[in-house]
Amino acid sequence: MSDQMRIMLPGPTPCPASSLRAMARPMINHRGKEFMAMLEGLTADLRWAYQTQNDVLILTTSGTGALEAAIVNMLSPGDRVLALITGEFGKRFAKIAETYGAVVDKVEAVYGEPVTPEMVAEKVGGAAYKAVLVTHNETSTSLLNPLKEIAEVIRRALPDTLILVDAVSGLLTAPLPVDEWDLDVVLSGAQKAFMIPPGLAFASVSPRAWAAHAEAKMPRFYFDFTKARDFLKKGQTPWTPAISLFFALEEAMVLLKKEGLPGIFERHALMARMIRAGAKALGLRLVVENDRYASMAVTGVYPPEGISPAALRKTLQDRFGYVVAGGQGPLTDSIIRIGHCGFYDAADMLGMLAVLEASLTQLGAKIPVGAGVAAAEAELAARTAVAH
Ligand SMILES: *Cc1c(COP(=O)(O)O)cnc(C)c1O
């Protein structure tokens, strides 16, 4: 029995000590010079992370708040939108739009499979959509959608349609050059790859999106982007921000910028490859079988026949202190999800696979003990060989 919990969740994720320590700093005036400098610096850092020249707004809310902000700031009741759904988070985005009175058309993929550019092309030909809602990384199934290709199809058919992207778990885990892909509003959140505790979310807003915002009539108050932009010009946020999380984000950004975007993407890709190779070597089935669409943030795995995800998660937690996520929606009782987005390294993945092997054995599964760790180690060795 371990007394230290290791969270292997797709949010919240572990935080570097420097980020956590920063949160103990005394409060400052959020209408003062020090906060102004911090907000300006962080906004620039976020532009770097988003690879964009667009405005980036920092919201004190969880990721879902950012999704809601995108809907209410861009749309009017009665607007037709197309929702591309590959899992529970895609459904949530669509549900928010419906809640506020949008008329939502849906493209739904089989769970574990992406929405393809072909599926999108079929829908957007000749249709007049105000916006398309798309999930970059679908955390519930552990799937990375082919967003670049999807965005190209949308742009070709509907040059003025807004592309609103849920990248809460996707940003910084896989390439997402916002300007190059011409994406209008891109949402992300603190507790995933940004390596800080939950409570902040980010939204990039393109010129096309600002123009739509000026006409958008959905009700809004706390999340009003006009207020956010006007206050940002003064180096402030409209409402009291989660100042401690801003301190944490400053420290996380120091580490992220030092690593650089290519390094950050490579790290996440390595974590994903290690877990996928390890699970496969143990004879376990992955939710997303095609490597091309594998999430870099989280990996969904089916336990062997006869072992419930709940029992496996309990053993992992009670015996070893490893906390993994369960499934969501229709996958609730069939999978576990191993998070590897944010502050993890190769040793974390090897440890995860070792305790997975031990837990499965404990539960009576006949697995090739050692094969999971060995396969993951081989991925690590291959990467290291390339790097030197
Ligand atoms: C985590 C996550 C969210 C937001 O969830 P919150 O709990 O509101 O922070 C939204 N979309 C995706 C894809 C996510 O992974």
The ligand as an SDF file (V2000), in Angstrom:
LIG
                    3D

 15 15  0  0  0  0  0  0  0  0999 V2000
  -10.9330   18.2230  -19.7620 C   0  0  0  0  0  0  0  0  0  0  0  0
  -11.6780   18.5360  -21.0060 C   0  0  0  0  0  0  0  0  0  0  0  0
  -12.6680   19.5310  -21.0690 C   0  0  0  0  0  0  0  0  0  0  0  0
  -13.0520   20.4320  -19.9410 C   0  0  0  0  0  0  0  0  0  0  0  0
  -13.3640   19.8510  -18.7880 O   0  0  0  0  0  0  0  0  0  0  0  0
  -13.4520   20.6860  -17.4210 P   0  0  0  0  0  0  0  0  0  0  0  0
  -13.7060   19.5950  -16.4510 O   0  0  0  0  0  0  0  0  0  0  0  0
  -14.5700   21.6360  -17.5390 O   0  0  0  0  0  0  0  0  0  0  0  0
  -12.1370   21.3870  -17.2600 O   0  0  0  0  0  0  0  0  0  0  0  0
  -13.2620   19.7840  -22.2910 C   0  0  0  0  0  0  0  0  0  0  0  0
  -12.9320   19.1070  -23.3800 N   0  0  0  0  0  0  0  0  0  0  0  0
  -11.9860   18.1580  -23.3740 C   0  0  0  0  0  0  0  0  0  0  0  0
  -11.6370   17.4820  -24.6500 C   0  0  0  0  0  0  0  0  0  0  0  0
  -11.3240   17.8420  -22.1890 C   0  0  0  0  0  0  0  0  0  0  0  0
  -10.3750   16.8980  -22.1750 O   0  0  0  0  0  0  0  0  0  0  0  0
  1  2  1  0
  2  3  1  0
  2 14  2  0
  3  4  1  0
  3 10  2  0
  4  5  1  0
  5  6  1  0
  6  7  2  0
  6  8  1  0
  6  9  1  0
 10 11  1  0
 11 12  2  0
 12 13  1  0
 12 14  1  0
 14 15  1  0
M  END
$$$$
